[in-house]
Amino acid sequence: MKVGVLGSGDVAKTLGGGFLKHGHEVMMGTRTAAKLSDWAAQNTKARVGSFADAAAFAEMVVLAVKGTASADALRAAGAANLSGKPVIDATNPIADAPPTNGVLKFFTNLDESLMERLQREFDGARLVKAFNSVGSVCMVNPELKGGKPTMFICGNDDSAKKTVAGILDQFGWEIADMGKAEAARAIEPLCMLWCIPGFLRNEWLHAFKLLE
Ligand SMILES: NC(=O)c1ccc[n+]([C@@H]2O[C@H](COP(=O)([O-])OP(=O)(O)OC[C@H]3O[C@@H](n4cnc5c(N)ncnc54)[C@H](OP(=O)(O)O)[C@@H]3O)[C@@H](O)[C@H]2O)c1
């Protein structure tokens, strides 16, 4: 697939590298291409452009920017460039205030997730929450003692979720589909839980698994 990755941070670089590894075509989108110069030198098959360039190039978009900037990044990408396309939403609504005893603060509440806000504004895009509940180092083919981890996903469009499930399978994940966009109210806070061992004990190499 042609994948447009919006972002220049650890998540964008890791997922961009993962898509290249699995044979996809990648364009990274950023306001500042220089931030990706080292990454681009190591990933010569990838292209780098603006948010709008990457979204226009893409058959599937990945949103991997700071939560507080996610709506601005999608506006810069352009609603027309997103329309009809699956958009993997890897963002978390982390507020600028510091964590309390290792617990992050969110700027959303339990009755409205960030993904729902974005889906409402960009109603032509087919958002799927994924990759938000694990650290970037474990996103692509993680090797964990406990076996294959579970990625919790949700979104309103079944065919977009099917496309994203195919990517997650390539990237070494089991998939737990939690339903429509409202489920992001529960999936986004998994990031808070995931980060607590990191903040308290500097443990960052774990992932969730759903057992039956
Ligand atoms: N780090 C992790 O391990 C991890 C794991 C799971 C989920 N997440 C989530 O994934 C997202 C990306 O995380 P990250 O750590 O890779 O990077 P980050 O530092 O949270 O975000 C960096 C990106 O945000 C963009 N950005 C910042 N301010 C902006 C603005 N005013 N307008 C438009 N874009 C703006 C930057 O754009 P430019 O490129 O233009 O500078 C850059 O691409 C976050 O929502 C985070 O919560 C992170």
The ligand as a Gaussian input file, in Angstrom:
#p B3LYP/6-31G(d) Opt

LIG

0 1
 N        6.196000       7.801000      21.958000
 C        5.554000       6.655000      22.088000
 O        6.159000       5.611000      22.405000
 C        4.062000       6.600000      21.833000
 C        3.391000       5.365000      21.915000
 C        2.025000       5.304000      21.590000
 C        1.373000       6.457000      21.180000
 N        2.035000       7.639000      21.126000
 C        1.324000       8.819000      20.658000
 O        1.731000       9.012000      19.301000
 C        1.800000      10.414000      18.998000
 C        3.208000      10.753000      18.509000
 O        4.112000      10.547000      19.563000
 P        5.678000      10.800000      19.384000
 O        6.280000      10.541000      20.708000
 O        6.182000      10.068000      18.190000
 O        5.817000      12.322000      18.967000
 P        5.342000      13.689000      19.684000
 O        6.578000      14.365000      20.203000
 O        4.208000      13.470000      20.602000
 O        4.803000      14.503000      18.426000
 C        5.665000      14.974000      17.448000
 C        4.870000      15.365000      16.247000
 O        3.831000      16.295000      16.602000
 C        3.773000      17.279000      15.586000
 N        3.321000      18.563000      16.119000
 C        3.666000      19.145000      17.295000
 N        3.070000      20.354000      17.391000
 C        2.358000      20.525000      16.240000
 C        1.523000      21.566000      15.746000
 N        1.308000      22.681000      16.456000
 N        0.930000      21.387000      14.538000
 C        1.137000      20.263000      13.809000
 N        1.931000      19.251000      14.244000
 C        2.521000      19.390000      15.429000
 C        5.182000      17.401000      15.073000
 O        5.099000      17.878000      13.769000
 P        6.384000      18.295000      12.907000
 O        6.890000      17.020000      12.325000
 O        5.821000      19.172000      11.868000
 O        7.339000      18.943000      13.844000
 C        5.716000      15.985000      15.167000
 O        5.489000      15.306000      13.971000
 C        1.383000      11.136000      20.272000
 O        0.012000      11.461000      20.196000
 C        1.642000      10.120000      21.373000
 O        0.796000      10.298000      22.497000
 C        3.352000       7.733000      21.452000

